[in-house]
Amino acid sequence: MTDPLSIIRYNTDIISINSKIRLDQNLFSFLLEGRKSVQYAGTKAEINSDQFFLLSAGNCLMSEKIAAPNGRYRSILLFFDQQLLADFFIRHPQKKHILADIKKKDPFLVFEKDAFLTNFTDSLSVMLASGQPLSLQMQKLKLEELLLYLSEHYPLKIGELRNFSERADDEVLIRQAVTGNIDNFITVEELAFLCHMSLSTFKRRFAKIFNTTPNKWLLEKRMEKAAYLLQQRDCKVSEIYVELGYENLSSFIQSFKQIHGLTPKQYQLAH
């Protein structure tokens, strides 16, 4: 059985790119050294050591990078279940006008570290440095301290937490995943993971919505954008392929010619 709350240190010398992460609990991720990016079905963000994430439970792709030569990736992770969050909102209800202003349903929040939050992170480091396990009571106290501070200083963001458990239906999730990743180098298998589906289920439901395959749809949309950019006078082919998530120029040229029948340069000269 998973503990309702846990605070741990996580350090590594290994760079990870688009690791598939299934979060069973909500997570505060305090970055101490390095860079971290996270991607859910319809949105993504990156943080550095001056920021931290609040991630909702669910499937995401996570990348962890070492920022400096001979450096490390270091972080403190605070996992907590949805019931602890619900209990907090019951004991500390938000004002109705604040809740009425909340429109976003992003699956994560990004916070900038200020003096208090930097000291808060340092306090966690000190407690974990002893090597002794933290009691559940102490961990609850630290979570309460953090949520109270964020509630007072970021009321709108904290209100968005109430939306984290409201997962979109399958069609909305698929549309968010594919439209949000037209410019990203991402596989269909990773898209299926972000939508909490097997690859075969994702492909079947995608075909029902779009009447085509995911690979063909993404290729056509990316090349539509490429054609638009090539018609802009100051756009260079060497810049466009990077913007569309291609790792090299030759694969971009091959994809473009497959859809438009011309190389990007030929298309640009013709238009």
TILO-807148 format. One line per 3 residues: number of its first residue (from 0); their letters; for each residue z, x, y of N, C-alpha, C. Coordinates in Angstrom, 2 decimals. Layout:
TILO-807148
NUM) a) Z/X/Y/Z/X/Y/Z/X/Y | ...
END
This chain:
TILO-807148
0) mtd) 0.00/0.84/-1.20/0.00/0.00/0.00/0.00/0.88/1.26 | -0.86/0.57/2.21/-0.99/1.36/3.43/0.19/1.11/4.35 | 0.75/2.20/4.91/1.83/2.05/5.88/1.31/1.31/7.12
3) pls) 2.13/0.46/7.72/1.67/-0.28/8.89/1.40/0.61/10.09 | 1.98/1.82/10.07/1.86/2.74/11.21/2.03/4.16/10.71 | 1.19/5.07/11.20/1.34/6.48/10.83/0.76/7.35/11.93
6) iir) 1.43/8.48/12.19/1.01/9.44/13.20/0.84/10.79/12.50 | -0.35/11.38/12.60/-0.62/12.63/11.89/-1.41/13.59/12.78 | -1.33/14.87/12.45/-2.18/15.86/13.08/-3.42/16.06/12.21
9) ynt) -4.57/16.27/12.88/-5.80/16.54/12.14/-6.51/17.70/12.81 | -6.61/18.84/12.10/-7.29/20.03/12.59/-8.36/20.44/11.59 | -9.48/20.97/12.08/-10.52/21.43/11.17/-11.39/22.48/11.87
12) dii) -11.99/23.36/11.06/-12.96/24.33/11.55/-14.38/23.91/11.20 | -14.51/22.75/10.57/-15.81/22.30/10.07/-16.39/21.25/11.01 | -17.62/21.45/11.41/-18.33/20.49/12.25/-18.86/19.37/11.35
15) sin) -18.66/18.13/11.75/-19.18/17.00/10.99/-20.07/16.15/11.89 | -21.20/15.70/11.36/-22.15/14.89/12.11/-22.39/13.57/11.36 | -22.15/12.47/12.05/-22.40/11.12/11.50/-21.74/10.91/10.14
18) ski) -20.48/11.31/10.04/-19.72/11.02/8.82/-19.42/9.52/8.75 | -19.58/8.93/7.58/-19.30/7.51/7.42/-17.79/7.31/7.29 | -17.21/6.58/8.23/-15.77/6.35/8.26/-15.50/4.85/8.14
21) rld) -14.65/4.49/7.19/-14.22/3.11/7.05/-12.75/3.03/7.47 | -12.52/2.51/8.67/-11.16/2.41/9.19/-10.52/1.10/8.73 | -9.46/1.21/7.98/-8.73/0.00/7.53/-7.72/-0.46/8.58
24) qnl) -7.44/0.40/9.57/-6.50/0.07/10.63/-7.10/0.47/11.97 | -6.50/-0.03/13.05/-6.87/0.43/14.38/-6.38/1.87/14.55 | -7.01/2.61/15.46/-6.70/4.03/15.57/-6.76/4.51/17.02
27) fsf) -5.66/5.12/17.48/-5.69/5.92/18.69/-6.02/7.35/18.26 | -7.09/7.92/18.82/-7.49/9.28/18.49/-7.35/10.14/19.74 | -6.33/11.00/19.76/-6.06/11.87/20.89/-6.69/13.23/20.62
30) lle) -7.72/13.56/21.36/-8.42/14.82/21.17/-7.71/15.93/21.95 | -7.37/17.02/21.26/-6.69/18.15/21.89/-7.66/19.30/22.15 | -8.64/19.46/21.27/-9.62/20.53/21.41/-10.89/20.12/20.68
33) grk) -12.04/20.26/21.34/-13.32/19.93/20.73/-13.95/18.71/21.38 | -14.94/18.13/20.71/-15.62/16.93/21.17/-15.75/15.96/20.00 | -15.71/14.68/20.32/-15.77/13.65/19.27/-16.68/12.53/19.74
36) svq) -17.54/12.04/18.86/-18.34/10.86/19.17/-18.15/9.84/18.05 | -18.27/8.58/18.42/-18.13/7.50/17.46/-19.21/6.48/17.73 | -19.72/5.90/16.66/-20.81/4.94/16.78/-20.52/3.74/15.89
39) yag) -20.47/2.56/16.51/-20.37/1.31/15.77/-21.75/0.66/15.74 | -21.85/-0.57/15.29/-23.15/-1.19/15.08/-24.00/-1.21/16.34 | -23.41/-1.59/17.47/-24.23/-1.79/18.66/-23.95/-0.85/19.80
42) tka) -23.05/0.12/19.64/-22.68/0.95/20.78/-22.05/2.26/20.30 | -22.09/3.27/21.16/-21.52/4.57/20.81/-20.96/5.23/22.07 | -20.09/6.22/21.87/-19.53/6.95/23.00/-19.04/8.31/22.51
45) ein) -18.89/9.22/23.45/-18.39/10.56/23.15/-17.24/10.88/24.10 | -16.24/11.60/23.60/-15.12/12.01/24.43/-14.91/13.51/24.32 | -14.23/14.06/25.32/-13.78/15.45/25.28/-12.26/15.46/25.30
48) sdq) -11.67/16.64/25.47/-10.21/16.76/25.35/-9.47/16.16/26.54 | -10.17/15.70/27.56/-9.53/15.02/28.70/-9.46/13.51/28.49 | -9.92/13.04/27.34/-9.99/11.61/27.07/-9.42/11.31/25.69
51) ffl) -9.28/10.01/25.39/-8.95/9.62/24.02/-9.53/8.25/23.73 | -9.69/7.99/22.43/-10.28/6.76/21.94/-9.20/5.81/21.43 | -9.48/4.52/21.57/-8.84/3.50/20.75/-9.95/2.84/19.96
54) lsa) -9.91/3.00/18.65/-10.96/2.51/17.77/-10.46/1.32/16.97 | -11.31/0.30/16.83/-10.92/-0.86/16.04/-11.18/-0.60/14.56 | -10.49/-1.33/13.71/-10.74/-1.26/12.28/-12.18/-1.68/12.00
57) gnc) -12.80/-1.01/11.02/-14.18/-1.33/10.68/-14.95/-0.08/10.31 | -16.25/-0.22/10.10/-17.11/0.91/9.73/-17.71/1.55/10.97 | -17.72/2.88/10.99/-18.32/3.60/12.10/-18.84/4.94/11.61
60) lms) -19.73/5.54/12.41/-20.19/6.90/12.17/-19.46/7.80/13.15 | -18.91/8.90/12.64/-18.08/9.77/13.48/-18.58/11.20/13.40 | -18.67/11.85/14.57/-19.05/13.26/14.64/-17.93/14.03/15.33
63) eki) -17.59/15.19/14.77/-16.54/16.03/15.33/-17.11/17.43/15.53 | -17.04/17.92/16.79/-17.66/19.20/17.13/-16.64/20.14/17.75 | -16.84/21.41/17.52/-15.99/22.44/18.12/-16.61/22.82/19.45
66) aap) -15.83/22.76/20.52/-16.39/22.89/21.86/-16.67/24.34/22.25 | -15.86/25.28/21.78/-15.98/26.67/22.24/-16.09/27.61/21.04 | -16.76/28.78/21.22/-16.82/29.78/20.15/-15.42/30.18/19.71
69) ngr) -15.24/30.33/18.41/-13.95/30.70/17.81/-12.87/29.65/18.05 | -13.27/28.45/18.48/-12.30/27.39/18.69/-12.10/26.56/17.42 | -11.36/25.48/17.58/-11.12/24.56/16.46/-11.24/23.14/16.98
72) yrs) -11.36/22.23/16.04/-11.27/20.82/16.39/-9.84/20.39/16.08 | -9.10/19.93/17.11/-7.71/19.54/16.94/-7.48/18.16/17.55 | -6.75/17.34/16.82/-6.46/15.99/17.33/-5.17/15.45/16.72
75) ill) -4.66/14.41/17.36/-3.53/13.64/16.82/-4.02/12.21/16.62 | -3.76/11.67/15.46/-4.24/10.34/15.10/-3.05/9.40/14.93 | -3.17/8.21/15.54/-2.12/7.20/15.45/-2.76/5.93/14.87
78) ffd) -2.51/5.68/13.60/-3.04/4.50/12.92/-2.03/3.36/13.00 | -2.51/2.13/13.24/-1.60/0.98/13.24/-2.36/-0.28/12.85 | -1.66/-1.16/12.13/-2.35/-2.35/11.63/-2.39/-3.46/12.68
81) qql) -3.17/-4.49/12.39/-3.39/-5.56/13.35/-2.13/-6.38/13.60 | -1.23/-6.46/12.62/-0.02/-7.25/12.78/0.89/-6.65/13.85 | 0.98/-5.33/13.90/1.79/-4.69/14.93/1.23/-4.99/16.32
84) lad) -0.08/-5.04/16.43/-0.71/-5.36/17.70/-0.45/-6.82/18.08 | -0.56/-7.71/17.09/-0.29/-9.13/17.35/1.15/-9.34/17.80 | 2.09/-8.63/17.15/3.50/-8.73/17.53/3.73/-8.26/18.96
87) ffi) 3.01/-7.20/19.34/3.15/-6.68/20.71/2.70/-7.73/21.73 | 1.58/-8.38/21.48/1.06/-9.37/22.42/1.95/-10.62/22.48 | 2.62/-10.93/21.38/3.55/-12.07/21.39/4.76/-11.75/22.28
90) rhp) 5.25/-10.51/22.16/6.43/-10.12/22.94/6.09/-9.78/24.39 | 4.83/-9.43/24.63/4.41/-9.06/25.99/3.10/-9.79/26.32 | 3.17/-11.10/26.53/1.95/-11.86/26.80/1.31/-11.45/28.13
93) qkk) -0.01/-11.48/28.14/-0.74/-11.13/29.37/-0.96/-12.35/30.23 | -1.17/-12.10/31.51/-1.40/-13.18/32.45/-2.74/-13.85/32.17 | -2.80/-15.17/32.39/-3.99/-15.93/32.04/-5.21/-15.49/32.83
96) hil) -5.02/-15.14/34.11/-6.18/-14.76/34.91/-6.79/-13.45/34.43 | -5.97/-12.57/33.83/-6.49/-11.33/33.28/-7.32/-11.61/32.04 | -6.79/-12.45/31.17/-7.52/-12.80/29.95/-8.83/-13.49/30.27
99) adi) -8.85/-14.29/31.34/-10.06/-15.02/31.72/-11.16/-14.07/32.18 | -10.79/-12.89/32.68/-11.76/-11.92/33.19/-12.36/-11.04/32.11 | -11.86/-11.14/30.90/-12.29/-10.24/29.82/-13.55/-10.80/29.17
102) kkk) -14.64/-10.05/29.28/-15.91/-10.48/28.72/-16.38/-9.59/27.57 | -16.01/-8.30/27.64/-16.54/-7.34/26.68/-15.89/-7.50/25.31 | -16.65/-7.11/24.27/-16.13/-7.11/22.92/-16.49/-5.79/22.22
105) dpf) -16.47/-4.70/22.99/-16.77/-3.41/22.38/-15.71/-3.07/21.33 | -16.13/-2.43/20.23/-15.19/-2.10/19.16/-14.35/-0.86/19.44 | -14.47/-0.28/20.62/-13.63/0.86/20.97/-13.39/0.88/22.47
108) lvf) -12.35/1.59/22.88/-12.04/1.79/24.29/-11.88/3.28/24.53 | -12.31/3.74/25.71/-12.15/5.14/26.10/-11.19/5.20/27.29 | -10.18/6.06/27.19/-9.21/6.24/28.26/-9.25/7.68/28.76
111) ekd) -9.09/7.83/30.08/-8.94/9.16/30.66/-7.45/9.53/30.63 | -7.16/10.76/30.26/-5.77/11.21/30.24/-5.28/11.44/31.67 | -4.14/10.87/32.00/-3.47/11.17/33.26/-2.20/11.97/32.93
114) afl) -1.35/12.19/33.92/-0.16/13.01/33.69/0.74/12.40/32.62 | 0.95/11.08/32.68/1.81/10.44/31.70/1.22/10.57/30.30 | -0.07/10.26/30.17/-0.69/10.27/28.84/-0.78/11.68/28.27
117) tnf) -0.94/12.68/29.14/-0.92/14.06/28.68/0.47/14.42/28.15 | 1.51/14.02/28.88/2.89/14.26/28.41/3.19/13.49/27.14 | 2.63/12.27/27.04/2.84/11.47/25.83/2.24/12.20/24.61
120) tds) 1.03/12.70/24.76/0.38/13.44/23.67/1.18/14.69/23.32 | 1.67/15.38/24.35/2.49/16.58/24.11/3.75/16.22/23.33 | 4.35/15.07/23.63/5.57/14.67/22.92/5.29/14.43/21.45
123) lsv) 4.11/13.88/21.14/3.74/13.69/19.73/3.57/15.05/19.05 | 2.95/16.00/19.77/2.75/17.34/19.21/4.08/18.00/18.88 | 5.05/17.86/19.77/6.37/18.46/19.56/7.04/17.85/18.33
126) mla) 6.99/16.54/18.21/7.64/15.88/17.06/6.97/16.26/15.75 | 5.64/16.38/15.76/4.92/16.71/14.53/5.07/18.19/14.17 | 5.34/19.04/15.16/5.45/20.48/14.92/6.64/20.84/14.04
129) sgq) 7.63/19.98/14.00/8.82/20.26/13.18/8.53/20.22/11.69 | 7.46/19.54/11.33/7.12/19.43/9.91/7.88/18.35/9.19 | 8.85/17.74/9.84/9.62/16.66/9.24/8.90/15.32/9.43
132) pls) 8.88/14.47/8.43/8.22/13.17/8.59/8.91/12.32/9.65 | 8.12/11.64/10.46/8.68/10.76/11.48/9.10/9.44/10.86 | 10.25/8.93/11.26/10.71/7.64/10.75/9.80/6.54/11.27
135) lqm) 9.75/5.43/10.55/8.94/4.29/10.99/9.44/3.77/12.34 | 10.76/3.80/12.55/11.33/3.33/13.81/10.85/4.18/14.99 | 10.83/5.52/14.79/10.36/6.41/15.86/8.88/6.19/16.13
138) qkl) 8.10/6.03/15.09/6.67/5.80/15.27/6.40/4.48/16.00 | 7.16/3.45/15.65/7.01/2.16/16.35/7.38/2.29/17.82 | 8.41/3.09/18.09/8.85/3.30/19.47/7.75/3.98/20.28
141) kle) 7.09/4.97/19.70/6.02/5.68/20.40/4.81/4.77/20.62 | 4.47/3.96/19.63/3.36/3.01/19.80/3.69/2.01/20.90 | 4.93/1.50/20.90/5.35/0.54/21.93/5.27/1.18/23.32
144) ell) 5.73/2.41/23.43/5.68/3.13/24.71/4.23/3.23/25.21 | 3.33/3.60/24.32/1.93/3.76/24.69/1.29/2.44/25.10 | 1.51/1.41/24.30/0.90/0.10/24.60/1.45/-0.50/25.89
147) lyl) 2.74/-0.31/26.14/3.32/-0.81/27.39/2.71/-0.11/28.60 | 2.57/1.19/28.50/1.98/1.94/29.63/0.54/1.50/29.87 | -0.24/1.39/28.80/-1.64/1.00/28.95/-1.76/-0.45/29.44
150) seh) -0.83/-1.31/29.02/-0.85/-2.70/29.49/-0.64/-2.80/30.98 | 0.25/-1.94/31.51/0.54/-1.98/32.94/-0.56/-1.34/33.78 | -1.19/-0.29/33.24/-2.16/0.46/34.04/-3.62/0.11/33.72
153) ypl) -3.86/-0.45/32.54/-5.22/-0.84/32.14/-5.20/-2.23/31.52 | -4.76/-3.24/32.28/-4.58/-4.58/31.68/-5.87/-5.18/31.11 | -6.99/-4.96/31.79/-8.24/-5.53/31.29/-8.66/-4.87/29.98
156) kig) -8.51/-3.56/29.92/-8.88/-2.87/28.68/-8.00/-3.29/27.52 | -6.70/-3.37/27.76/-5.79/-3.76/26.69/-6.09/-5.19/26.24 | -6.49/-6.06/27.18/-6.86/-7.42/26.80/-8.03/-7.46/25.86
159) elr) -8.92/-6.46/25.96/-10.06/-6.42/25.06/-9.64/-6.21/23.61 | -8.43/-5.69/23.41/-7.93/-5.50/22.04/-7.91/-6.82/21.27 | -7.69/-7.91/21.99/-7.63/-9.21/21.33/-8.97/-9.57/20.69
162) nfs) -10.05/-8.97/21.18/-11.37/-9.29/20.66/-11.77/-8.41/19.47 | -10.99/-7.37/19.21/-11.40/-6.42/18.18/-11.55/-7.05/16.80 | -10.72/-8.01/16.49/-10.74/-8.59/15.15/-11.80/-9.66/14.99
165) era) -12.50/-10.00/16.09/-13.51/-11.05/16.03/-14.87/-10.44/15.72 | -15.16/-10.21/14.47/-16.42/-9.59/14.08/-17.56/-10.58/14.23 | -18.69/-10.09/14.76/-19.86/-10.94/14.94/-20.44/-11.34/13.59
168) dde) -21.20/-12.45/13.57/-21.83/-12.85/12.32/-22.92/-11.85/11.96 | -23.46/-11.96/10.74/-24.36/-10.94/10.21/-25.61/-10.76/11.06 | -26.21/-11.85/11.51/-27.44/-11.73/12.29/-27.19/-11.01/13.61
171) vli) -26.11/-11.38/14.30/-25.78/-10.72/15.57/-25.50/-9.24/15.34 | -24.77/-8.93/14.26/-24.42/-7.54/13.96/-25.67/-6.70/13.69 | -26.60/-7.25/12.92/-27.85/-6.54/12.62/-28.65/-6.31/13.88
174) rqa) -28.76/-7.35/14.72/-29.51/-7.19/15.97/-28.87/-6.15/16.87 | -27.54/-6.16/16.95/-26.84/-5.16/17.77/-27.09/-3.76/17.23 | -27.04/-3.61/15.91/-27.18/-2.29/15.30/-28.55/-1.69/15.55
177) vtg) -29.61/-2.47/15.35/-30.95/-1.90/15.46/-31.38/-1.73/16.91 | -31.07/-2.69/17.77/-31.47/-2.56/19.17/-30.67/-1.47/19.88 | -29.44/-1.26/19.45/-28.61/-0.24/20.06/-28.91/1.16/19.58
180) nid) -29.79/1.30/18.57/-30.06/2.62/18.00/-31.53/2.99/18.01 | -32.32/2.32/18.85/-33.74/2.66/18.95/-33.92/4.12/19.37 | -33.05/4.61/20.25/-33.18/5.98/20.75/-32.37/7.00/19.96
183) nfi) -31.73/6.59/18.88/-30.88/7.49/18.12/-31.51/7.86/16.78 | -31.27/9.09/16.35/-31.72/9.51/15.04/-30.70/9.00/14.02 | -31.01/7.89/13.39/-30.09/7.24/12.46/-30.87/6.67/11.29
186) tve) -30.35/6.78/10.09/-31.04/6.28/8.92/-30.76/4.80/8.70 | -31.61/4.16/7.90/-31.40/2.75/7.58/-30.12/2.59/6.77 | -29.82/3.57/5.94/-28.57/3.51/5.16/-27.35/3.52/6.08
189) ela) -27.40/4.32/7.14/-26.29/4.35/8.11/-26.20/3.04/8.88 | -27.33/2.44/9.21/-27.32/1.13/9.88/-26.66/0.09/8.99 | -26.99/0.12/7.70/-26.39/-0.83/6.76/-24.88/-0.64/6.70
192) flc) -24.43/0.60/6.70/-22.99/0.90/6.67/-22.30/0.33/7.90 | -22.92/0.52/9.08/-22.33/0.01/10.31/-22.24/-1.51/10.31 | -23.13/-2.16/9.57/-23.13/-3.63/9.48/-22.29/-4.14/8.30
195) hms) -21.57/-3.23/7.64/-20.68/-3.60/6.52/-21.46/-4.23/5.37 | -22.64/-3.69/5.09/-23.50/-4.24/4.04/-24.01/-3.13/3.13 | -24.39/-3.49/1.91/-25.10/-2.56/1.05/-26.52/-2.39/1.61
198) lst) -27.19/-1.33/1.20/-28.54/-1.07/1.71/-29.49/-2.22/1.36 | -29.40/-2.70/0.13/-30.31/-3.77/-0.30/-30.05/-5.06/0.46 | -28.77/-5.39/0.69/-28.43/-6.61/1.45/-28.91/-6.50/2.88
201) fkr) -28.72/-5.32/3.48/-29.15/-5.11/4.87/-30.66/-5.30/4.98 | -31.42/-4.68/4.08/-32.88/-4.79/4.12/-33.32/-6.24/3.94 | -32.68/-6.94/3.03/-33.06/-8.35/2.77/-32.79/-9.22/3.98
204) rfa) -31.61/-9.06/4.59/-31.27/-9.88/5.75/-32.07/-9.46/6.99 | -32.37/-8.18/7.08/-33.20/-7.71/8.19/-34.59/-8.35/8.11 | -35.17/-8.34/6.92/-36.50/-8.91/6.73/-36.52/-10.40/7.06
207) kif) -35.44/-11.09/6.76/-35.35/-12.52/7.06/-35.34/-12.76/8.57 | -34.73/-11.86/9.33/-34.62/-12.00/10.78/-35.91/-11.56/11.49 | -36.46/-10.40/11.07/-37.56/-9.77/11.82/-38.91/-9.84/11.10
210) ntt) -38.93/-10.31/9.86/-40.17/-10.41/9.08/-40.87/-9.06/8.89 | -40.09/-8.01/8.77/-40.63/-6.68/8.51/-39.51/-5.81/7.96 | -39.80/-4.55/7.69/-38.77/-3.65/7.19/-38.07/-2.95/8.34
213) pnk) -36.84/-2.47/8.15/-36.13/-1.76/9.23/-36.88/-0.52/9.71 | -37.42/0.27/8.77/-38.12/1.49/9.17/-39.34/1.19/10.03 | -40.11/0.18/9.62/-41.32/-0.17/10.38/-40.95/-0.72/11.75
216) wll) -39.93/-1.56/11.82/-39.50/-2.15/13.09/-39.05/-1.07/14.06 | -38.21/-0.14/13.57/-37.70/0.93/14.43/-38.83/1.84/14.90 | -39.77/2.14/14.00/-40.89/2.99/14.37/-41.72/2.34/15.47
219) ekr) -42.03/1.06/15.30/-42.84/0.36/16.29/-42.13/0.29/17.65 | -40.83/-0.02/17.64/-40.09/-0.12/18.90/-40.00/1.24/19.60 | -39.78/2.31/18.82/-39.69/3.64/19.42/-41.03/4.06/20.01
222) mek) -42.12/3.73/19.32/-43.43/4.10/19.83/-43.87/3.22/20.99 | -43.38/1.98/21.05/-43.60/1.14/22.23/-42.96/1.79/23.46 | -41.74/2.26/23.30/-41.05/2.92/24.41/-41.75/4.23/24.77
225) aay) -42.20/4.96/23.74/-42.90/6.22/23.99/-44.17/5.97/24.80 | -44.92/4.93/24.45/-46.15/4.61/25.17/-45.85/4.26/26.63 | -44.78/3.51/26.84/-44.40/3.16/28.21/-44.05/4.40/29.01
228) llq) -43.27/5.31/28.41/-42.87/6.52/29.11/-44.07/7.42/29.40 | -45.03/7.47/28.49/-46.21/8.31/28.69/-47.07/7.82/29.85 | -46.94/6.55/30.19/-47.71/6.01/31.31/-47.07/6.33/32.66
231) qrd) -45.86/6.86/32.62/-45.20/7.27/33.86/-45.71/8.66/34.23 | -46.08/8.86/35.45/-46.80/10.06/35.87/-46.01/11.35/35.63 | -44.68/11.29/35.75/-43.89/12.52/35.68/-43.28/12.78/34.31
234) ckv) -43.65/11.99/33.29/-43.08/12.16/31.95/-43.88/13.17/31.14 | -43.18/14.06/30.45/-43.82/15.06/29.60/-43.55/14.73/28.13 | -44.55/15.00/27.30/-44.42/14.73/25.85/-43.24/15.50/25.28
237) sei) -43.04/16.73/25.76/-41.96/17.57/25.24/-40.58/17.04/25.56 | -40.48/16.15/26.53/-39.19/15.54/26.88/-38.97/14.22/26.17 | -40.05/13.49/25.91/-39.95/12.15/25.36/-39.42/12.16/23.93
240) yve) -39.87/13.10/23.11/-39.46/13.08/21.71/-37.95/13.28/21.57 | -37.35/14.06/22.45/-35.89/14.26/22.41/-35.19/12.97/22.81 | -35.69/12.31/23.84/-35.09/11.06/24.31/-35.11/9.98/23.24
243) lgy) -36.13/10.01/22.37/-36.25/8.99/21.33/-35.57/9.39/20.02 | -34.84/10.49/20.04/-34.05/10.85/18.87/-34.76/11.66/17.82 | -35.96/12.17/18.12/-36.68/13.00/17.15/-36.19/14.44/17.21
246) enl) -36.12/15.08/16.05/-35.60/16.43/15.99/-36.66/17.48/16.32 | -37.94/17.13/16.15/-39.00/18.08/16.49/-40.22/17.34/17.01 | -41.08/18.07/17.71/-42.24/17.48/18.38/-43.30/17.03/17.40
249) ssf) -43.50/17.79/16.33/-44.58/17.47/15.38/-44.36/16.12/14.70 | -43.11/15.80/14.32/-42.84/14.52/13.67/-43.03/13.37/14.64 | -42.70/13.60/15.93/-42.92/12.58/16.94/-44.42/12.32/17.12
252) iqs) -45.23/13.39/17.20/-46.68/13.23/17.37/-47.27/12.46/16.19 | -46.81/12.79/14.97/-47.31/12.11/13.77/-46.96/10.62/13.81 | -45.73/10.29/14.20/-45.31/8.88/14.28/-46.11/8.13/15.34
255) fkq) -46.31/8.77/16.49/-47.04/8.12/17.58/-48.47/7.82/17.17 | -49.12/8.78/16.53/-50.51/8.60/16.10/-50.62/7.52/15.03 | -49.59/7.40/14.19/-49.57/6.37/13.15/-49.62/4.97/13.76
258) ihg) -48.96/4.77/14.90/-48.90/3.45/15.53/-50.06/3.23/16.52 | -50.36/4.23/17.32/-51.33/4.05/18.41/-52.71/4.62/18.14 | -52.86/5.39/17.05/-54.17/5.92/16.71/-54.59/7.11/17.55
261) ltp) -53.75/7.57/18.45/-54.00/8.72/19.31/-52.77/9.61/19.34 | -52.97/10.86/19.67/-51.81/11.71/19.90/-51.19/11.32/21.24 | -49.93/11.65/21.50/-49.31/11.32/22.78/-50.10/11.85/23.98
264) kqy) -50.63/13.07/23.85/-51.39/13.65/24.97/-52.69/12.90/25.20 | -53.39/12.53/24.11/-54.61/11.75/24.23/-54.32/10.39/24.86 | -53.22/9.78/24.44/-52.85/8.47/25.00/-52.54/8.59/26.49
267) qla) -51.83/9.63/26.86/-51.45/9.82/28.26/-52.68/10.03/29.14 | -53.65/10.80/28.66/-54.89/11.03/29.42/-55.71/9.75/29.55 | -55.68/8.91/28.50/-56.46/7.67/28.51/-55.85/6.60/29.41
270) h) -54.55/6.73/29.70/-53.87/5.71/30.49/-53.38/6.27/31.82
END
